[in-house]
Amino acid sequence: MVKRIDQKHKNSKKTRLKVSIVIVNWNGRKYLEKCLSSAYAQTYQNFEIVFVDNGSSDGSVAFVAQSFPETNIIENKENLGFAEGNNVGIRASNGEYLATLNNDTEVDQRWLEELVKAAEQDKCIGSCASKMVRYDDCSIIDSTGIRLYSTGAVEDRGGGERDNGRYDKVEEVFGACAGAALYRMKMLDDIGLFPCHYFASYEDVDLAWRAKYAGWKCLYVPQAVVYHVRFASQRRLLAEKKSFLSQKLRNQLWYQIKYLPTEYLIRNLSYLVKLYVRYIMTAIRNDLCNLKKTVTLLPSVLTERYQFHYYNELHKKEIYKWLERHQSDPE
């Protein structure tokens, strides 16, 4: 029997929990035992888990319902993607904070405690990034937050590097990798949720841009350690969904077009044109329907850019600071 979240309970201040952990799953049954066991073994216990299943066919829902009956389960009839899957979970959540956690992770016992402790230091902290390391080799960094370059390109900070102590300091970063992040619900109420049309890539980057423009901080918390099987879901998407690679390129273009300040957009025009051509060629090879849809959506993206920049002038100096930190693109 699937446990549903009572909306009256969700809106009751007396019963409101501190944290809601949302785990989105699509045919990830083999990862769920370690993921959920570690999540429930936290030293910080004031939380609920909302498990959002995106139309799995591998018995994931039945396994969670039987093995972790305290879990709130939401079943989607189809794969809505990581972005909208999380949004569904967020809308059903009851916490003051919202933690997103990939299904292919295992978290340290103090993971949630360290994130909440960091977020409570300052009401301007809207999100916290975990120290994510590779599951099969924990001496290799997976992500310590989002690093932004002057072209608007991004990468996982420290991704692929040896964990030699360089990322052991608490510090502000541009944004958090949503594979293991903590978000203040007040910030999400302020800036909105993940963009559902991104499906499953760069949705956390889009959110990070909006948070920075709205004046929210993101803090990297190295004590919040997560072990991650990198690209587990994306490999399945690439195998089953030919358009996924072109969608990733499209999403990168969309957030750059929407959020780069005008002077940076002009400065990087040749770079963006090359990226657009690369996207078109990839889409032609893999998914013409997606290309047509993207072309029809471009005017609305440009309209979004105009509206966003018209109403968000206040924190542009903060954006410039992050754009100037790293001049060259990730290799």
Secondary structure, DSSP 8 states (H G I E B T S, - for coil): ------HHHHT-STT-EEEEEEEEESS-HHHHHHHHHHHHT-S---EEEEEEEES-SSSHHHHHHHH-TTSEEEEESS--HHHHHHHHHHHT--EEEEEEEETTEEE-TTHHHHHHHHHTT-TTEEEEEEEEEESS-TTBEEESSEEE-TTS-EEETTTT-B-SSTT-S-EEESB--TTEEEEEHHHHHHH----GGG-SSSHHHHHHHHHHHTT-EEEEEEEEEEEE-TTHHHHHHHHH-TTHHHHHHHHHHHHHHHHS-HHHHHHTHHHHHHHHHHHHHHHHHH-HHHHHHHHHHHHHHHHHHHHHHHH--TTHHHHHHHHTT--S---
